[in-house]
Amino acid sequence: MPSVRQVSKDEKINPLTVSRAYQLLVDEGMLESRRGLGMYVTEGAAGMAQQTARERFINEEWPEICRSITRLGLSVDELLEAYQRSQ
């Protein structure tokens, strides 16, 4: 991973914010700190990120989508047809 200073400079973000973000990723097991070498992405981080995104979708986004479907009176057939057209 790029250094905290590099990300801070490139993205014009406070270094403390970058450091906290990196620490969150370390705490979640997605990054590891190697003393004197920097931050490295852990093996399996992509799978963990996908699982986290799936859980967030199911628990946060999907209920709102379901409420919209109900409110709009959409049928399963209409939704499947719209999905097939979008592919």
N, C-alpha and C positions, 0 to 999 in steps of 0.2 A: 504494500500500500504506500501511496505517497506520504511524506511526512506531514505532521500537523501544520508546520509552517508553510509547506508548499500548497496544501489544500486551502489554507487560510488566505494566502496570497492570490492564488488562482481564482478562487471563488468569492473573494472579498468578504470573508466570514471571520468573525472574531475567533482567534486561536482557541480560546476556552470552549467555544461552542463545538469546534471540530474535535477537540480533545474529549469532550463529554460524549459526542457521538461515537467516537472510536471506543470509548470505555463501555458504552451500551452494547456495542457489537462484540466486545470481548466478553462481557457478562452473559450475552446470549450464546456464546460459543462459536460465533461466526468469524472472529478474528483472534489471533494469538499474538502476544507481544514476545519478541525474541530480544532479550537484553543485548543492547549494542548493535542490533541489526534492524530493528523496526517492527512494523506490524505486518502480519501475513494472514491471508485468508485461509481458514481451516478447511481440511478435507470435509466434504459434505455440506459446506455452507450454502451452496445453491439449493440443495434439497431442503435444508432448514428454512431458507427464505421462502421457497415455494410453499412449504407446509404452513408457515406463518401467514402468508398471503391467502391461502385457502381457508384457514380458520377465520381470518378477519372477514373475508367475503361471506362465508356461511353465517357468522354470528352478527355481523354489522350491516353489510350491504344487502344480503338476500332478504332479510325481513322487510326492509324498505321497498325492495322490488316487489315482493309479494303483496304488500299493502297497495302499491300502485296498480298492479295487475287487477286486484279486487276492485279498487276504486274505479278503474276504467272499464271494468266488465269484460276484460279480454278472456278469450277461451284458449285452451291448450292448442287447439288446431290453428288458431290465428297466430299464436306465438311460434309454433313450429314452422308455419309457412313463412313468417317474417325471418326466422332464423335461417331457413333454407335459401331464401332470396339473398341474404347477406353473405352467404358463403361463396 
